[in-house]
Amino acid sequence: EVYGSPDINISVLSAGKVASREADILIYDEGGWVFKHLALYEFYKASRPMVAASQYRHIIHASTPARNTAFHEEWENLQDLEIKLNTNFVSTHTHEDCDWITEEWIEMEREKNSDTPWYVDQNYNCMFVVYGGAVFTNIIALGDAHFPEFPYGYLDAITPQYAGVDFNGDVVGHYIIKIDYNDNFVFVLSEESFTDLRKLTDDSLRRISTEVEDGQFNIPFCNDLRRMGFA
């Protein structure tokens, strides 16, 4: 039996006030909008212990998928737990489960958002998409339980054979990314920030194929490298 309003708007509470209540069940609506860089995410984390003391404790999320959010974090945790316990915790319902959403509407949404081709997949097909502009859409993190062939430490035995340099200036710093690849995967082995171009004279880089950006903003940096003996 519920006394008073069961709704708690954590967006207008401090982390302390959020954590001061108790509950048997927490239902989070649209956690896909609770991005990890927002204060709201901290309030969300602080509110979860409200069910800690209850013997009936349940936490339920209902949301449109979105990466780097509270909802995504919980979804990933449950995916691993499903494998560990051999059960299901996630129920996925696409637009096909909603008889009021027609295929004509989906096509109209697809055309309306033609500049963001991921929109329909995220909002109607329940997919955690990588937004437009990202280089990779199929990233696998080491230790992901869904890919046991890539356990923690897997990359330690791989030696970088290639490197790429992104020039950004002294304020932001330049970046060098070292990789190797095979027919199926690109292995991103390291990313380093630096400001002194002499970093690129390291023996470790001279032994691998290194490419740098050229043209426009990058020309002064490339000219400096040529004066240092780079081809």
trRosetta pair geometry for C-beta under 8 A, 3 or more apart (Angstrom, degrees):
i j d omega theta_ij theta_ji phi_ij phi_ji
2 6 5.0 -38 -157 -67 142 113
8 13 7.5 -17 174 -14 97 146
8 18 7.6 120 154 -132 129 73
8 21 6.8 -152 -101 47 152 161
8 47 7.5 166 108 -142 136 134
9 12 5.2 28 111 20 111 104
9 13 7.2 144 95 -15 63 98
10 13 5.4 -69 -146 41 47 111
10 18 5.1 51 -135 -114 100 123
10 40 7.1 109 108 -153 100 78
10 43 4.5 153 159 143 109 122
10 44 6.5 120 111 -77 156 55
10 47 5.4 -67 -105 -53 143 148
11 40 5.6 -10 -109 -113 81 111
11 43 7.0 156 -91 75 34 161
13 17 4.2 -127 -169 88 106 117
13 18 4.8 134 109 -60 129 81
13 43 6.4 126 78 -148 86 127
14 17 4.8 91 51 10 79 100
14 18 6.9 -138 92 -8 40 88
14 43 7.6 -151 172 -105 20 103
15 18 5.7 -53 -148 33 31 115
15 19 6.4 20 159 -12 64 111
15 42 5.7 -54 -86 136 124 100
15 43 5.6 -130 -90 -100 67 59
15 46 4.0 160 -159 -49 86 168
16 19 6.1 -66 -150 40 27 103
16 20 6.5 35 153 -39 64 108
16 46 7.6 -63 -54 180 23 146
17 20 5.6 -49 -147 16 34 119
18 21 7.5 -69 -179 21 32 99
18 43 5.1 146 -45 -164 161 82
18 46 4.8 93 84 102 123 110
18 47 4.3 -76 167 -76 114 88
18 50 7.8 -95 156 -51 69 119
19 46 4.6 -84 -53 168 107 94
19 47 6.5 -126 -76 -90 57 38
19 49 6.1 25 -142 60 96 112
19 50 7.0 -148 -140 -64 44 81
21 50 5.5 7 91 -130 78 123
22 50 5.6 176 -125 -169 31 76
22 51 7.8 124 -166 -87 63 31
22 53 6.1 -36 -141 49 124 121
22 54 7.1 145 174 -49 98 102
23 26 5.8 107 92 -66 137 77
23 50 4.7 31 23 138 96 115
23 51 5.6 -46 82 -79 80 76
23 54 6.9 -58 107 -32 38 147
24 51 6.6 66 -169 -130 16 93
24 54 4.5 177 -113 -164 60 155
24 56 4.4 1 -160 83 114 112
24 57 6.3 -133 -165 -89 50 45
24 58 7.2 24 143 23 72 83
25 51 7.0 61 -90 -106 16 128
25 56 7.2 -53 -50 124 84 100
25 57 7.4 164 -82 -151 45 38
25 58 4.6 -4 -118 62 85 98
25 59 7.6 175 -160 -81 55 32
25 60 6.8 9 -176 3 100 109
26 47 7.0 141 -138 137 143 103
26 48 6.9 -141 52 -123 170 50
26 50 6.2 112 -70 68 123 116
26 51 5.6 -110 -14 -37 107 124
26 58 7.4 -164 33 97 61 57
26 59 4.8 -5 63 -118 104 74
26 60 7.0 178 92 29 54 66
27 60 4.7 -14 -111 71 74 106
27 61 7.8 166 -160 -85 52 25
27 62 7.0 6 -175 5 96 106
28 31 4.7 41 134 -57 124 113
28 34 7.9 -50 179 -6 127 146
28 44 7.1 56 -125 -141 139 109
28 59 7.4 15 -6 -176 106 88
28 60 7.2 -179 23 91 68 52
28 61 4.9 -18 65 -110 104 72
28 62 7.4 172 85 28 56 62
28 63 7.4 -21 114 -45 91 118
28 70 7.2 -98 162 119 155 131
28 71 7.6 -163 112 -83 125 85
29 62 5.8 -15 -116 68 60 96
29 63 7.1 142 -178 -77 34 81
30 33 5.1 14 149 9 103 110
30 34 7.9 128 120 -19 67 88
30 62 7.5 -20 -41 98 47 69
30 63 4.9 127 -119 -119 28 90
30 64 6.8 9 -126 21 80 84
30 71 7.8 -75 173 -51 28 139
31 34 4.9 -46 -159 23 61 119
31 44 7.1 105 -131 -137 103 148
31 61 5.2 -48 11 -146 136 115
31 63 4.7 -96 39 -55 71 156
31 69 6.1 140 141 144 74 111
31 70 4.3 -99 -174 87 109 103
31 71 3.4 141 95 -58 102 91
31 74 7.0 20 114 18 160 130
32 63 4.2 159 -15 163 97 120
32 64 4.8 -104 45 77 161 67
32 65 5.9 155 -108 -179 133 9
32 66 3.7 111 -171 15 96 107
32 69 5.2 88 -143 100 38 166
32 71 4.5 -42 -64 33 61 148
32 72 7.3 86 -115 -35 71 84
33 63 7.8 -145 -1 -148 74 119
33 66 7.1 75 -66 34 39 155
33 69 7.0 73 26 -140 9 138
34 38 6.5 -126 -162 61 55 128
34 40 5.2 -124 -133 116 88 111
34 41 5.2 135 164 -86 93 71
34 44 5.4 66 -177 -40 153 151
34 69 5.4 107 71 -168 63 92
34 70 3.9 -7 90 8 125 119
34 71 6.9 121 43 -17 99 83
35 38 5.1 93 67 -8 79 108
35 41 6.6 -81 95 -52 35 124
35 66 7.7 -70 -82 125 83 126
35 68 6.0 24 -147 117 84 93
35 69 5.3 -57 -94 -99 47 79
36 41 5.0 111 -129 -130 37 169
36 68 5.4 -97 9 173 112 79
36 69 6.7 -144 -34 -105 76 25
36 70 7.4 149 -78 -54 69 61
36 73 7.5 107 -80 -46 114 128
37 41 7.3 87 34 9 18 141
38 41 5.1 116 67 -9 77 94
38 42 8.0 -140 108 4 56 81
39 42 5.5 -50 -163 33 51 113
39 43 6.5 52 141 -20 73 101
40 43 5.4 -51 -150 36 39 115
40 44 6.4 47 148 -25 67 101
41 44 5.4 -48 -151 31 34 116
41 45 6.6 34 151 -18 64 101
41 69 7.8 -142 -99 -155 113 52
41 70 5.7 -174 -127 -58 82 103
42 45 5.7 -50 -149 35 34 111
42 46 6.3 32 152 -18 64 108
43 46 5.6 -58 -148 39 32 111
43 47 6.3 32 154 -25 66 108
44 47 5.9 -60 -149 31 28 110
44 48 7.2 44 154 -39 61 94
44 70 4.8 -48 130 -109 163 154
45 48 6.2 -39 -160 4 34 116
45 70 7.8 -143 -54 -116 73 112
46 49 7.4 -53 -178 22 40 102
47 50 5.7 -19 180 -14 63 119
48 51 7.2 -57 176 26 52 97
48 59 6.7 8 -140 -106 89 145
49 52 4.6 -11 -164 -24 72 125
51 54 5.1 -63 -164 33 66 119
51 57 3.7 120 161 -139 109 107
51 58 7.1 -131 -154 40 154 30
51 59 6.3 -153 25 -61 155 89
52 57 7.0 54 -83 -99 14 157
54 57 4.3 132 77 -62 101 84
59 74 7.8 -124 125 -142 123 139
61 71 5.6 153 179 -124 140 84
61 74 5.5 133 -24 90 153 150
61 75 7.7 -104 80 -58 149 80
63 66 7.7 -83 149 13 118 93
63 71 4.3 -96 71 -111 154 152
64 122 6.6 65 168 153 106 83
64 123 5.7 -2 -151 -120 136 59
64 126 7.8 -128 -143 -107 56 59
65 71 6.9 -152 -124 119 45 126
65 72 7.0 83 -162 -84 77 85
65 75 7.4 17 -120 -42 96 168
65 122 5.9 -127 75 -152 91 74
65 126 5.8 102 -13 -165 119 51
65 127 6.2 -141 62 90 150 20
65 128 4.6 -111 169 -77 131 66
65 129 7.6 113 105 1 117 71
66 69 4.8 55 90 -10 97 143
66 71 6.6 74 45 59 80 121
66 72 6.4 -99 88 -43 50 113
66 122 6.8 57 -85 -164 68 124
66 128 7.3 164 -106 -129 3 75
67 72 5.2 89 -132 -102 35 161
67 128 5.4 102 -68 -174 84 99
67 129 7.5 -115 -21 69 111 41
67 130 7.0 24 -14 -96 156 54
67 131 7.9 -128 36 -20 121 90
68 72 6.2 16 3 52 18 151
69 72 4.7 100 50 6 75 101
69 73 7.0 -132 96 -6 42 88
70 73 5.7 -54 -151 33 31 115
70 74 6.5 25 155 -14 65 106
71 74 6.0 -59 -150 39 31 106
71 75 6.2 33 152 -22 66 109
72 75 5.5 -54 -145 36 31 114
72 76 6.4 31 157 -19 65 104
72 128 6.2 106 -119 -126 106 131
73 76 6.1 -57 -153 34 27 109
73 77 6.6 26 151 -17 62 107
74 77 5.6 -54 -149 36 35 114
74 78 6.3 31 155 -16 67 107
75 78 5.9 -59 -148 39 29 108
75 79 6.4 37 152 -27 64 103
75 90 6.6 68 -139 -106 81 135
75 128 7.4 176 96 -59 153 136
76 79 5.6 -48 -148 27 33 115
76 80 6.9 29 156 -13 63 102
77 80 6.1 -60 -159 37 31 107
77 81 6.3 26 149 -16 67 111
78 81 5.3 -55 -141 41 38 112
78 82 6.1 49 155 -29 68 99
78 89 4.4 -124 -164 86 117 132
78 90 5.5 128 119 -51 134 102
79 82 5.8 -47 -151 26 28 115
79 83 7.1 26 152 -14 59 102
79 90 7.2 2 -75 -17 69 143
79 145 7.2 171 124 57 88 114
79 146 7.0 -31 155 -47 122 115
80 83 5.9 -57 -158 34 35 110
80 84 6.4 32 149 -19 68 109
80 145 4.7 125 -124 6 80 140
81 84 5.4 -54 -144 39 36 114
81 85 5.9 5 166 6 72 112
81 89 6.4 20 88 -3 116 147
82 85 6.6 -70 -135 52 21 88
82 86 7.6 71 168 -101 54 11
82 87 6.1 -118 -138 75 65 52
82 88 6.0 34 -132 -108 117 38
82 89 5.7 -131 -73 14 97 94
82 90 7.0 -59 -58 7 142 99
83 86 7.4 17 -170 -72 25 51
83 145 4.8 179 58 141 158 135
83 146 7.4 -149 -62 -74 147 61
84 145 7.5 -71 -47 -140 83 160
88 91 7.6 83 150 -68 115 67
92 126 5.0 142 -163 134 101 158
93 97 4.2 -80 -162 53 92 153
93 98 7.4 94 154 -40 107 88
93 126 6.9 129 64 -59 36 146
94 97 6.1 116 59 4 52 94
94 124 6.5 57 -170 153 83 59
94 125 5.1 8 -133 -132 120 42
94 126 5.1 -111 -84 3 75 109
95 98 5.4 -64 -155 41 50 109
95 101 4.4 -95 -164 103 102 145
95 106 6.1 147 103 -82 162 120
95 124 4.2 -6 -33 -168 126 95
95 125 7.1 -44 6 -68 96 51
98 101 4.4 45 98 11 113 110
101 105 5.6 -112 -164 70 68 139
101 106 6.9 76 159 -52 102 92
101 124 7.2 -173 164 -137 151 111
102 105 4.8 106 59 1 76 98
102 106 7.3 -136 103 -3 47 85
103 106 5.4 -49 -150 34 40 115
103 107 6.4 40 153 -18 68 103
104 107 5.9 -55 -150 37 31 109
104 108 6.4 33 151 -20 64 106
105 108 5.6 -55 -149 36 32 113
105 109 6.3 33 152 -19 66 105
106 109 5.7 -55 -150 37 31 111
106 110 6.3 34 150 -23 64 105
106 120 6.4 85 -166 -147 85 125
106 124 6.0 153 -120 163 101 166
107 110 5.4 -49 -147 33 35 115
107 111 6.4 31 155 -15 66 103
108 111 5.9 -55 -148 39 31 107
108 112 6.1 32 153 -21 65 110
109 112 5.6 -54 -140 39 30 113
109 113 6.1 -2 167 10 66 112
109 119 7.1 -140 158 116 98 116
109 120 5.7 128 111 -93 111 98
109 123 7.7 -121 171 82 145 128
109 124 7.0 121 89 -31 155 143
110 113 6.6 -74 -142 54 21 87
110 114 7.1 60 150 -79 58 68
110 119 7.8 171 -111 73 47 103
110 120 5.0 -7 -87 -48 82 147
111 114 5.8 -5 -158 -51 36 107
113 116 4.8 -55 177 59 99 93
113 117 7.6 161 123 -84 89 26
113 119 3.9 -52 143 44 154 157
113 120 6.9 167 67 -38 129 82
114 117 7.1 13 -162 -77 40 75
115 132 7.8 -78 151 -9 63 175
116 119 4.5 75 108 -40 106 110
116 131 7.7 -32 -150 -154 101 82
116 132 5.8 -122 -127 -12 64 132
117 120 7.7 -45 -177 23 47 96
117 121 7.9 35 139 -1 65 112
117 132 6.9 107 31 -79 80 113
118 121 5.4 -67 -162 46 56 113
118 122 5.7 49 147 -22 87 109
118 129 4.0 153 -166 151 120 152
118 130 7.1 -134 -106 72 153 42
118 131 6.0 -140 52 -119 154 42
118 132 6.2 -156 3 -42 114 79
119 122 6.2 -66 -152 38 26 105
119 123 6.0 -11 169 9 66 118
120 123 6.4 -71 -130 52 25 90
120 124 5.1 -33 -169 36 67 119
120 125 6.5 54 136 -8 73 107
121 124 7.4 -51 -88 56 9 76
121 125 4.6 -48 -143 51 49 126
121 127 4.3 -40 163 49 96 132
121 129 5.1 104 95 -68 120 131
122 125 7.4 20 -8 51 13 81
122 127 6.0 -87 -85 69 43 76
122 128 7.6 59 -116 -117 84 22
122 129 4.8 -89 -65 13 98 120
129 137 7.8 -22 -165 -148 67 108
130 134 4.3 -85 158 53 116 157
130 136 7.3 -107 -158 100 175 52
130 137 4.6 -151 39 -119 132 73
130 139 7.8 105 -76 5 140 106
131 134 6.2 108 67 -22 58 110
134 137 6.3 116 94 -74 118 71
136 139 5.1 92 119 -59 126 91
136 186 7.8 -131 -98 57 132 128
140 144 6.0 -116 -169 25 79 143
140 147 5.3 17 -163 6 129 170
140 150 6.0 98 134 44 125 164
140 185 7.9 -55 33 -129 126 123
141 144 5.0 109 67 -45 80 108
142 150 5.5 -118 -119 150 61 99
142 151 7.0 35 -174 137 87 20
142 152 5.5 103 146 -100 111 49
142 153 7.7 145 180 11 137 33
142 154 5.9 -163 -130 29 111 109
142 155 6.7 -87 -80 -10 140 108
143 150 7.5 -76 -16 115 30 82
143 151 6.4 53 -91 -158 54 46
143 152 4.7 30 -73 -56 105 88
144 147 4.8 41 81 31 105 98
144 150 6.9 21 40 77 89 112
145 148 7.1 11 -163 -70 44 78
147 150 4.8 5 126 30 113 107
148 151 6.7 10 -169 -60 55 89
149 154 7.8 80 140 -121 54 147
150 154 5.0 -99 -153 12 57 168
151 154 5.5 131 58 -50 56 102
153 156 5.0 -27 -169 -1 68 125
154 157 7.4 -67 176 26 40 99
154 158 7.9 22 135 -12 68 113
155 158 5.2 -61 -159 33 59 115
155 187 6.1 162 -122 -172 104 118
155 189 5.9 177 177 -118 124 77
158 180 5.4 -147 172 43 114 140
158 187 5.5 -40 135 131 164 161
158 189 6.3 -139 98 -94 108 122
159 180 6.9 84 83 -56 45 144
160 163 6.5 57 157 -65 132 88
160 178 3.7 -21 -129 167 160 111
160 179 6.1 79 -137 47 95 15
160 180 5.6 -149 -125 -42 40 91
160 189 4.9 -137 -71 49 102 150
160 190 7.1 -73 -54 23 141 102
160 208 5.8 -6 119 -107 89 165
161 179 7.6 -52 51 98 69 56
161 180 4.8 80 14 -108 97 90
161 208 5.4 -180 -169 -137 29 106
161 209 6.8 19 149 24 71 94
162 178 7.3 152 86 -156 47 55
162 179 5.2 -29 73 68 97 85
162 180 6.7 141 21 -93 88 45
162 181 7.6 -16 25 2 133 98
162 208 6.0 -151 -77 169 20 111
162 209 5.1 -22 -112 71 74 95
162 210 7.5 156 -167 -84 51 41
162 211 7.7 1 -173 3 96 98
163 176 5.7 8 -179 -178 117 100
163 177 6.6 163 -154 82 65 44
163 178 4.8 -25 -98 -99 92 68
163 179 7.2 155 -91 18 40 71
163 205 6.1 -58 30 -133 160 92
163 208 5.7 92 -10 105 101 124
163 209 7.3 173 26 91 69 48
163 210 4.3 -14 68 -111 104 84
163 211 7.3 177 91 26 56 61
164 176 7.1 168 83 -150 40 57
164 177 5.3 -10 56 56 89 94
164 179 7.5 10 1 7 99 115
164 210 7.4 177 -79 -158 26 61
164 211 5.2 -15 -112 67 73 92
164 212 7.6 154 -163 -89 54 35
165 174 6.3 5 -173 171 95 119
165 175 7.2 161 -154 86 50 50
165 176 5.0 -18 -100 -99 75 82
165 200 6.9 -7 -86 -97 149 126
165 210 6.7 43 -23 176 106 103
165 211 7.1 -160 20 98 79 46
165 212 4.2 -17 60 -109 118 81
165 213 6.7 -119 95 2 76 77
166 174 6.5 169 85 -164 55 69
166 175 4.5 0 53 56 105 98
166 176 7.7 -168 21 -74 69 36
166 177 7.6 37 -7 -6 106 103
166 213 6.2 59 -124 -20 46 127
167 174 5.2 -25 -117 -114 48 106
167 212 7.1 53 -35 -173 105 101
167 213 5.5 -125 15 54 98 119
167 217 7.0 -177 99 120 115 97
167 218 4.8 133 44 -117 140 87
167 221 4.7 -170 -121 28 149 167
168 171 7.8 -101 133 66 93 72
168 172 4.0 -75 138 83 128 123
168 173 6.1 17 70 75 119 34
168 174 5.7 173 26 -92 81 46
168 175 6.9 46 -7 -7 122 89
169 172 5.8 70 64 31 85 91
169 173 7.8 -33 83 -27 48 16
169 174 7.9 138 21 -59 20 74
170 173 7.2 23 -162 -79 28 48
170 195 5.1 61 -131 -149 71 120
173 193 4.2 43 134 -177 141 106
173 194 6.4 135 -170 57 101 17
173 195 5.4 -77 -119 -66 76 82
174 193 7.0 146 75 -157 43 57
174 194 5.5 -33 65 70 94 72
174 195 6.7 143 12 -98 88 35
174 197 7.8 61 13 -90 158 67
174 221 7.6 137 -90 -143 137 151
175 191 6.2 -8 -168 -171 109 93
175 192 7.0 154 -152 80 59 43
175 193 5.7 -30 -95 -98 72 64
175 194 7.9 141 -95 22 26 71
176 191 7.4 167 83 -150 45 48
176 192 5.3 -12 57 59 91 94
176 194 6.8 2 0 17 109 116
176 199 7.4 -158 -9 124 142 124
176 200 7.4 169 -83 -92 144 86
176 205 7.7 -47 -174 -103 152 130
176 210 7.8 -18 -147 -144 115 115
177 188 6.5 -38 -175 -148 113 95
177 190 7.2 178 -148 90 49 52
177 191 5.0 -9 -102 -103 81 80
178 189 4.9 -56 100 67 93 108
178 190 4.8 15 42 50 108 93
178 191 7.9 -155 19 -70 70 39
178 208 7.3 60 -139 96 102 165
179 186 5.9 -11 -170 -179 133 91
179 187 6.0 147 -161 79 73 59
179 188 5.6 -33 -101 -103 96 47
179 189 6.0 169 -104 6 33 91
180 187 4.9 -7 62 56 79 114
180 189 6.6 49 4 -34 88 126
181 185 6.5 -157 -145 100 70 50
181 186 4.5 -22 -102 -109 110 61
181 187 6.4 -173 -83 14 48 75
182 185 5.9 25 47 47 88 75
188 191 7.3 4 171 -45 109 99
192 199 7.9 -158 119 175 130 141
194 199 4.2 -5 169 -22 163 169
196 199 5.5 117 84 -28 80 92
197 200 5.8 -33 -180 17 64 112
197 221 6.7 177 -94 -156 130 86
197 224 5.6 125 31 119 174 127
197 225 6.3 -129 -178 -77 132 79
197 228 6.9 -168 124 -20 118 158
198 201 5.3 -39 -166 19 61 117
198 228 7.5 -161 -97 -137 65 148
199 202 6.3 -14 178 -23 50 109
200 205 5.8 -106 -160 107 54 163
200 210 7.0 161 -155 145 103 160
200 212 8.0 0 -124 -71 153 129
200 225 6.7 -24 83 -120 151 111
200 228 7.9 103 78 99 108 150
200 230 7.3 -6 124 -75 129 139
201 205 7.4 132 120 60 2 121
201 206 7.3 19 -167 -52 44 111
201 228 6.7 -108 -70 162 118 129
202 205 4.8 85 68 7 89 101
202 206 7.2 -157 96 -10 46 87
203 206 5.4 -55 -145 34 39 114
203 207 6.6 35 158 -21 68 105
204 207 6.3 -60 -159 31 29 109
204 208 7.4 -2 154 4 60 110
205 208 6.2 -74 -150 47 39 94
205 210 5.5 25 -175 -55 99 146
212 218 7.2 168 147 -176 96 130
212 221 7.4 -136 169 118 135 113
212 222 6.4 166 107 -96 129 89
212 225 6.8 140 27 -11 167 171
213 218 4.3 -140 111 -98 97 159
213 222 7.9 -116 94 -59 56 112
214 218 5.5 -139 -126 100 18 129
214 219 7.1 63 -168 -87 64 58
214 222 5.2 60 -117 -79 82 156
215 218 5.9 38 57 48 47 108
215 219 6.5 -4 -156 -58 9 88
216 219 6.5 175 69 -18 11 101
218 221 5.5 -65 -166 46 61 111
218 222 5.7 59 141 -25 87 108
219 222 5.6 -60 -144 39 31 110
219 223 6.2 33 158 -22 68 105
220 223 5.7 -53 -146 34 31 112
220 224 6.5 34 154 -20 64 103
221 224 5.7 -51 -152 33 33 113
221 225 6.6 34 150 -19 64 104
222 225 5.6 -53 -151 35 35 113
222 226 6.5 39 151 -22 66 101
223 226 5.6 -50 -150 32 34 113
223 227 6.6 34 152 -17 64 103
224 227 5.8 -55 -152 36 33 110
224 228 6.5 28 149 -16 64 108
225 228 5.5 -60 -151 40 36 111
225 230 4.1 -27 158 37 96 139
226 229 7.8 128 -177 -7 30 8
226 230 5.9 -84 -86 65 37 81
226 231 8.0 57 -118 -126 75 12
